[in-house]
Amino acid sequence: NIERALRRLCEDGQVQLLATSFLYQSPAAYVTDQPNFCNGVCKVATSLEPLALLKKLKEVEVSTGRQERMRWGPREVDLDVIFFNNLVFEDEARTLRIPHPRACERDFVLGPMCDIAPGFIHPEKKASVSSLLAALLSS
């Protein structure tokens, strides 16, 4: 599903895939009575603004077969905006917050981020993703 979602994301030319991390299996977070998840991150270039990108990600999820279930439950694919360059952003409806508000508590986000951009500086924490991952793993 991940490969199919990435192909669909890029098919109209508004999003270009620049890099992908390795894929990692990790235990489900929050709702733990479910199978492991497969996680990765990608870096893209886009002509879209943040909310338009989020809308496109949600359309790709649906076209890839995602069905609405309970929050943090099993899903066919889950696409999120984690960072958008160095932007700090929250829309009025609170549907999108950048950086992703829980990125720093998730090794399944920070680990794959280190594959493609270990020196990327979190725009709010003012620390590299590699140092944020090290701090998380040592806590």
N, C-alpha and C positions, 0 to 999 in steps of 0.2 A: 504493500500500500504506500510506503514512503516513496519509492521510486516513481510510482504512478502519480502521486500527488505532486512531486517536484516537476515531472514532465508537464502536467496540467498547469502548474503555476507559471511556467515559462513559455507556454505555447503561443500566447498572443504578443510576445515581445515587450510587454510592460515590465517584466521582471527577468533579469538575467542571473543565472546561477554562477557565482564566482568561486565558491569553495564549499566542500562538505567535510564534516567530521567523520570519524569512524562511528559505527553504530554500537550501542551498548545496551545490554539487558540490565534492568534494575528492578528491584522490588517496587511494587506500587506504593505511592506515597499517600498519606491521609486515609484512604479507604484501602486497607491492606489485604482484605480477603478476596483477592483476585490474582490472575496470573501476572507474571513479570511484564514490564513494559519494555519496548525497544525505543531507545532515545538517541537523538543526534541533533546537531545544529548545522545550519548552512548560512553562508554569507551570500547576500544578493545585492545587485544594483537595481534600482527601480526609478521610474519616472513618477511613481505614485506617491501621494502624500500619506502620512501614517494611517488615517482612518480608511482611506481607499485601499491601502494594502491589507489592513485587517479584514475589510469586506471581501476582498479577493481571496484571502486565506480561508475564510469561512465558506465561500462558494466552492473552493477546491475541496475542502473537507466533505461537503455534501456530495459533490460529484464523484468523490472517491469512495463513497459508501458510508460515511459517518452517520450514525443514528443517535438521536438525543436520548440520553439515559441520565442516571443520577450524576451529580457533580463529582468529579474525580473518580468516576467509575470506569469500567472498561470502554474502550473506543477503538474504532478502526484506524483512525488517524487523528492527530491533534497538532495543529499548526499555530504557533504563537509568534508575536513580535516580542523579542527579548530586548534588543537594542535597535536604535535607528540613528546611526552615526553617534554623535554626542548629545543628541536631543534629550531633554527632560520635558515630558509632556503628559497631560491628562486632559481628556475632553470633558465637556460639561456634563455629559450623560454618564461619565465614569465607566465607559465601555472599554477604554484603552488607556493604559498607563505605561509610559516608557521612561526609564527601564522597567522591565517586568517586575512587579513588586515582590515576587517570591524567588527571583533568580538566585539571589545570594544564599538562600537556604537549601538549594537543590544541587547536589553534586552531579545529578544526571543532566543538568544544564551547564554548570561550570566546567565539568570534565571534558565534554565534547567541545566546549568553547576553547579550551586550552589546546585542542588539536589544531585549530585553525587561526586562533588569535590570542595566544597566551599573554601578550603584552597589552591587550586592549584595556583601557582605563575606564572603569565604571564611572559614568558621569556624575553620580551622586556620592558614591563611596570614595571616589578619588584614589582607587586602588586597582591594580591589575587583576584580571580574572584569575590568573595563576596564583596570586597571593590570596585572593578571596577563597579559592578552592583549598589552598593549604590551611588557611584559618578554619574553614568549615570542617575539614577532615581531622584537624587536631582538637576540635571541641567535643 
